[in-house]
Amino acid sequence: MSAINHVRSFLSSKFDMKFLGDAKKILGMNIIRNRGNSTICLNQTSYIEKVLNKFGMASATAVNVPLAAHFMLNKEQCPKSETDINSMRNVPYSNAIGSVMYMMVSTRPDIAYSVSCLSRYMANPGVVHWNAVKWLLRYLKHSLNYGLMFSKCDKGVELTAM
């Protein structure tokens, strides 16, 4: 504690700052501390809810896998005609991929493979690709309270439901 107070006083002498207590939320991530168990949990429940609302998936039926086996994604499913390409221009595919990519990097390694597969088609996504993104959003609704738990014990880091 003395080292922390020393660093805090040093930084206060160099910068205008306030100590507001333990962080509870940062960059869309909730921080849940359990000092008794020596754990810190990070989740993005509120951010996921915001993303689901943004893409009209808040009332969708939840699913329990990030990307179902029936999605056999390939470049042949990309639109080829000018009409099909224009119809997909209004679909917020890259926005959705960016949102789930932020989740993947921050607190959700369980969606990494799905995001990797879906991000390959950002230049020219087809209807099947968009349906797969919506499926991933439905999975995020199912796993809304999942997050990372960092532990001082032998477990290290684990993905867990909060």
C-alpha positions in Angstrom: 0.0 0.0 0.0 2.9 2.4 0.7 4.3 1.8 -2.8 0.8 2.6 -4.3 0.6 5.8 -2.2 4.1 6.8 -3.3 3.3 6.3 -7.0 0.0 8.2 -6.5 1.7 11.2 -4.8 4.4 11.2 -7.5 1.8 11.2 -10.3 -0.2 13.9 -8.5 2.9 16.2 -8.4 3.3 15.8 -12.1 -0.4 15.8 -13.3 -3.7 17.2 -12.2 -5.5 14.1 -10.9 -8.1 12.8 -8.5 -8.3 9.4 -6.8 -11.9 8.2 -7.3 -11.5 4.8 -5.7 -11.5 1.4 -7.4 -12.5 1.3 -11.0 -15.9 -0.3 -11.7 -16.1 0.2 -15.4 -13.6 1.2 -18.2 -14.0 1.2 -22.0 -17.3 -0.7 -21.8 -16.0 -3.4 -19.5 -17.4 -4.0 -16.1 -14.7 -4.7 -13.4 -15.8 -7.0 -10.6 -13.3 -7.5 -7.8 -13.4 -10.2 -5.1 -10.6 -9.5 -2.8 -11.4 -12.5 -0.6 -11.0 -14.9 -3.5 -8.2 -12.8 -5.1 -10.1 -12.6 -8.4 -10.9 -9.8 -10.9 -13.7 -10.5 -13.4 -14.2 -8.5 -16.6 -17.4 -8.7 -18.7 -19.1 -6.5 -21.2 -22.8 -7.2 -20.4 -24.0 -3.6 -20.9 -21.9 -3.2 -24.1 -23.3 -6.4 -25.5 -26.9 -5.2 -24.7 -26.1 -1.9 -26.5 -24.8 -3.8 -29.6 -27.9 -6.1 -29.6 -30.1 -3.1 -29.6 -28.1 -1.3 -32.3 -28.5 -4.2 -34.7 -32.1 -5.0 -33.8 -31.3 -8.3 -32.1 -32.4 -7.6 -28.5 -35.5 -9.6 -28.9 -34.0 -12.4 -31.0 -34.0 -16.0 -29.8 -30.7 -16.9 -28.1 -28.6 -19.8 -29.4 -25.9 -21.7 -27.5 -23.1 -21.9 -30.1 -21.2 -18.9 -31.7 -21.4 -20.2 -35.3 -23.6 -23.2 -36.2 -22.2 -25.9 -38.5 -24.9 -25.2 -41.2 -23.1 -21.9 -42.0 -20.6 -23.2 -44.7 -19.2 -19.8 -45.4 -17.3 -19.2 -48.7 -16.7 -16.5 -51.2 -19.2 -18.0 -53.6 -21.9 -16.6 -51.3 -20.6 -13.1 -51.9 -22.9 -11.1 -54.2 -21.9 -10.9 -57.8 -24.6 -8.9 -59.6 -24.7 -5.1 -59.2 -28.2 -5.4 -57.8 -27.2 -7.8 -55.0 -24.1 -5.8 -54.2 -26.2 -2.6 -53.9 -28.8 -4.4 -51.7 -26.0 -5.4 -49.3 -24.5 -1.9 -49.1 -27.2 -0.9 -46.6 -26.4 -3.8 -44.3 -24.2 -2.7 -41.4 -21.9 -5.8 -41.7 -18.6 -4.1 -41.0 -20.0 -2.2 -38.1 -21.3 -5.4 -36.6 -17.9 -7.1 -37.2 -16.1 -4.2 -35.5 -18.4 -4.4 -32.5 -17.9 -8.1 -32.0 -14.2 -7.8 -32.7 -13.9 -5.4 -29.8 -15.7 -7.9 -27.5 -13.4 -10.7 -28.7 -10.3 -8.7 -28.0 -11.4 -7.4 -24.6 -13.3 -10.2 -22.8 -14.7 -12.8 -25.2 -12.0 -15.2 -26.6 -14.9 -17.8 -27.1 -16.0 -15.9 -30.2 -12.5 -15.5 -31.8 -12.9 -18.3 -34.4 -16.4 -17.0 -35.5 -15.2 -13.5 -35.8 -12.2 -14.6 -37.8 -14.4 -16.5 -40.2 -16.9 -13.7 -40.6 -14.3 -10.9 -41.0 -13.0 -12.5 -44.1 -16.0 -11.3 -46.0 -16.1 -7.6 -45.0 -15.2 -6.4 -48.4 -18.2 -8.0 -50.1 -20.6 -9.8 -47.6 -23.5 -11.8 -48.8 -26.9 -12.5 -47.2 -25.6 -15.8 -45.8 -22.6 -13.9 -44.2 -25.0 -11.4 -42.6 -27.2 -14.2 -41.3 -24.1 -15.7 -39.7 -23.3 -12.4 -38.0 -26.9 -12.3 -36.6 -26.4 -15.8 -35.4 -23.3 -14.7 -33.5 -25.2 -11.8 -32.0 -27.9 -14.3 -30.9 -25.1 -16.4 -29.2 -23.9 -13.2 -27.4 -27.4 -12.8 -26.1 -27.3 -16.3 -24.8 -23.9 -15.8 -23.2 -24.5 -12.2 -22.1 -22.9 -12.6 -18.6 -19.8 -14.5 -19.7 -16.5 -12.8 -19.0 -12.9 -13.3 -18.0 -11.9 -14.2 -14.5 -8.3 -13.5 -13.5 -7.3 -15.4 -10.5 -4.2 -15.4 -8.2 -4.5 -19.2 -7.8 -3.4 -22.0 -10.2 -6.4 -21.4 -12.5 -4.9 -18.3 -14.1 -7.5 -16.9 -16.5 -10.8 -18.6 -17.4 -13.9 -17.7 -19.3 -16.8 -17.9 -16.9 -20.5 -16.9 -16.5 -20.8 -14.1 -14.0 
